[in-house]
Amino acid sequence: NLLSEDQKAGFIEQTQAAQEKDRQTHAAKREAKPLLSIVEARKRHFPIEWKAEDLARPAFLGLRMVNKVPLEEIVPFIDWSPFFATWELKGTYPAIFEDPKFGPVARETFEDAQKMLDRIIKRQSLTARGVYGFFAANSEGDDIVLYRNEKRDEELTRFPMLRQQIDKAEGRYDLCLSDFIAPRETGLPDYIGAFAVTAGLGLDNLVARFEKEGDLDHSLMAKAIADRLAEAFAEYLHAQARKDWGYGREESLQNNDLIAEKYRGIRPAFGYPACPDHTPKRALFNLLDAERKAQIELTENFAMLPASSVSGLYFAHPQAHYFAVGRIEADQVEDYARRCQMEMREMERWLAPNLNYEP
């Protein structure tokens, strides 16, 4: 349409009108649901009655490398449901096989995936590698502070976190991940975990070989399988972390239980709803020495390479749960930028999807 002399003008006019309508709809939603100030939102933090018995001490502090885990050990942890979305097939595994519309194609695609997975395992085309660890920690306001040792007299690093600013009904709270770590003023020793894993080492060579042969279907399938293995590796390592923490030693969970997260603790990743800012990945990677120990690199925009990689934090408190920060106002962005030692405009760029105002 843009290249057509007859249609260009009308196409541009229609597109601009549609975009203006979207802008007005978006602005109306902001005005209809005003947010709390960050000061007021902090008063509505998640209330936890802090008890020493709820704060598990891990079996070790510091880092451990996880090298060349056999893929056969990771496969049972795969959640296959997101795999079908790659092929625009809507449904959850295995119920999707019975879907009258998507079932036959889903079953055929799944069978192709199993063949590719078997091929990858037999030829050892991909390598799984990771690093994880535990650190003494406490919260200070909306920051999570990690200490160099148990004395807690030297700060190792800190992760500023974002808080919801939603005006919720009485009895509901404006959450921040720091709410799930014992505040320093309680005097209670708490801990946090961190991890970075990949199942994509070797994927570039595998994809290049398929593309050289003109086999784009197998190239896409290999990428989809690597993504599933990376997520499964994260699940596998989280299970190990819960055992290291002690409270997971008696777990007896099936794959469906893991997918439904029927276990204690959470593992939020930077860039996802509970901590939507990607920039703390640099501090996380420095903490884990992930580029050397796990062979995962960060791009200048904080994407992970290989792409089939997962990283994040482990929270162990029994009341820790996932949530979405959602929209935030300028007062919190300004405060958060200060805590991150970043310019306001730069921070607004990274948090653009969450801003409840026009910067």
N, C-alpha and C positions, 0 to 999 in steps of 0.2 A: 504493500500500500504506500509506503514511503517513497518507493522508486517510481510510482505511477504519477504522471503529471495530472491526471484527472482526479485521482483519489487522495493524493497527499494532503491537500488542505483540509478536506472533510475529516480525514482520519486523525489528523493532529487536533482538530477542534473537538472531536468526540472523545479522544483520549484525555485531553486537558479537562474537559467537563467531568469525566468520570473520576479523574484524580482529585478535582476540587470537591466533588461530592464525598469522596473517601476522607478527605481532610476535615470537612465539616462534621462528618459522622464521628471521626476520631476525637475531635475537639469537644463534641457534645458529650461523649462518654466521660472525658476528663472532668468536665464541669458538673456532670450529674453525680459523680462520686468523688468529692473532695477528700484528700488524704489528711492524715494527722501530721502534726509537726514531729520531727524526729525526737524531740524532747518528750512529747506526750507518748509516742510509740514506745520509747524505752521504759516508761512507767508501766506499760502493759506487757512487759517481757514474760516469757514462759516461767511460771513459778515452780521451782523444784525445792523440795525439802532435802537439803544436802546431808547425806549420811555416809560415813566412812565405808560401811558395808556395801554400798552401791558403786564404789569406785575401785574397780578391779585393777590390780597391779600386774602388768605383763611379765612374762617369764624372763625377758631380757630388755635392755634399753640399747638403742643404737640400731645399726643397719644389718640386714642379712640379704645376700644375693640369692636369687633363685634361678639357676642356670640350666638350660637344656632340659626342661621338664618334658617327659615323654608326652606327646600329643594324646596318646591313648588315655592318659590319666585326666586330661582336660575335657575330652569329648563328652563324658557323662554330665558335665555342668553346662552344656550348651542349651540356651533358650532359643528354640527354632522359630518362634513366632515372628520376631523382627526380620528374619531372613526372607519371609514371603513378601514383606513390604518392598524389598529391593526390586521385586518383579511385579509390583503393583497388584499383588494378590491380597485381598482383604480377608483377614480371619486369624484365629489363633490356632497354634499347633496343639494337638492333632485334629481338632474339630474341623479345621478348614478342609480336610479331605472329604468330609461329608457335605460340603456346601454345593448346592446344585449348580451354581454358576462357576465357582472357582475350583471346586474339588478336583476334577480330572487333571487340569493343568497344574494344580498345586502338587498332586501326587507325582506326576511326571517330573516336575522340577525338583522335588525332594529326592526322588530316585537318582537324578543326575547329580545332585549335591552329594549324596552318599558315595557315588562312584568317584567324584572329585576328592572327597575327604579321604577315602581309602587310598587313592593314588598319592595324595600329599603325605599321608602317614608312611606308606610303604617306601616311598622314595626320599623321605625326610626332606621334603622341599621347603618346609617352614621350620623355624626354630622359635621356641617360646623362651623368653628371658625376662627377668624382672628383679626388682629390689623393693624391700619393705622394711619398716622399722617402727619403733616405739620411742616416745619422748615424754619426759616429765612436762606437764603443762597446767596452766590455770588460765582463767579468763580475767581480763581487765576491761570492764565495760563491754563494748562490742568487738574487742580484739581477743584473739587467742594467742597466748604467749607460750612459746616453747623454751625450755631451759636446757642448758648444757649438761646438767647433772642433777642428781636427787637433792642437792643442797638448795637448788632453785635461787642461787645468788648471782647467776650469770645468764643473761638472755641469749638464746641461740638464734631465734628468729621469731617473728610474729606474723599472724595472718589477720589483718583487719577484715571484718565481715559486715555484710549489709543486713538491714532489718526491714521487715515488713512495715509499711506505714498505713495499713488499711484500717479504717474505722469499723471495727467488727462489733458484733453484738456482745452484750455482757457475758462474761464467762469464757470468751475466746481471746486469744493472745496474739500480739504482734511478734513473730518469731525471728530469731537470729541464731545461727549455728553456735555462737558463743554461749547461748543459754544452756547448752548441754555439757559445758565444761565448768567445773567447780570454780567459782570466783576466788581470787587470791585472798580476799578478806575473810573467807571461811576458815583459812588455815588448813584446809584438807588437801592432801596431795592427789592430784588427778593426772591422767595420762591421755595422750592422743597418738594415733598411728598414722602412717603415710605410706603410699605405695605408687609404683609405676610399673606396668607390665606391657609386654608386646608379644604378639604372635605373628608379626609381619616380617621378621628377619628372613630374607630369601624370597619375599613376594615379588620384588621388582624383577628379579631374574626369571621367575616363573611367568609373570605377566608378559615380559618382553619376548619370551619364547613363544607364547601363544599368539601375540600380536604379529610377530615375524611370520608366523604360519597363516596369518589372516583369520585366526580363530578368536573373534571378539567375544563370542558367547562363553567360551571357556575362560577367557581373560576376566570377564565380569564375574563369573562363578567363583574363580579363585579369590578375587577380592572379597566377595560376600562371605566365603568360607573363612577367610582370614579374620574378618571383622567378628564373626561369631566365635571364633577361637579366642580372640583377644578378650571379649566380654566374658567368655567361659573361664579364661585364665584369671580374670579379676575375681570371679565368683569363687574359684578354687582357692585362690590365695587368701580371700577374706575368711573362708572356712578355716584355713590354717591359722590366721591371725586370731580368730576367736578361741581356738585351742590354746594358742600362746598366751592369750589373756586369761585363760582358765575357765571362763564361764561357758565355753563352747565344747569342752571335752566330752560332755555327755550327749551332745547333739546326735540325733538320728533322723536326719531330714532327707526326704526324697527330692528329686529334681523339681517337682511341682511346688514343694514347700520353699525351695530356694528362690524360684521365680516369684513366688508370692511374698518373699522376704519374711518368712515366719521364723526369724531368728532375732536375737538381741543385737542392736547396733546398726549403724548406717555407714555408707562409704560415698559421700557426696563428691562430685568432681567439679573442679573449677570450670565455669562456662555453662553449668547446668542450673536449674531453677533456684536451688537453695543458696548458691554462690555464683551468680551469673557473670561475674568479672573474670576474664581469662588471664589477666596480668599476673595474679599470684602464682601462676604455674612456674614462673622463673624462680621465685623463692622456694617453691616445692622441689623443683629439679635440683637446685643448689643444695637443699637439705638432704636429698636422697643421692646426690652425685649420680643422677639417673643417666646422664649422657655417657658416662664411663661404665657404670655398673650394669645398666640395662640396655645400652646402645640405642637409646631413644633420644632424638634431637628435637629442639624447639625451633620453629621458624620465628622470624621477627614479629609475626602476628600471633604467636603462641599456638600454632598448630603443631601436632606431634608427628614426627616421622620416625619409623614407618607409621602410616595412617592407622593401621590396625593396632592401636595402642590405647591404653586406659591408665589414668592416674587420678589420685585424689587423696582424701583423708579418711581415717577410721575413727568413728565415735563409738564409745562403748556403753554410755549410760543407758539403763533400761528404758528411760523415757525419750531417748533420742529418736526422732522420726523425720521423714522428708517433708518438705514444703516448698512453695514457690515464693520468692521475695516479691515478685510482681512489680507494679509501678512505684517509683520513688520520686521524691520532690527535691528541689534544688538545695534545701537546707541539709539534707543527708548527703547529697553528692559532694557538697562543699566540705562537710565534715570528713567524709570518707577519703576525699582527695588529700586532705591535710594529713590524715593518718597513714595514707599510702605514700606520702611525700611526692605527690604528683600535681601538676598544674590542673586547675579546674577544667579548662577546655579539653585537655587531653583525656581526663577522666570521663567527661561527657561523651567523648567519641567512643570510648570503650563500653560505656553503659547506655548507649543510644536506644537500644530496644526497650529499656526499662524506664526511660525518662517520662515523667508525667507533665512535662512542660517543653516548650520550644527553647532550646539553648540560644 
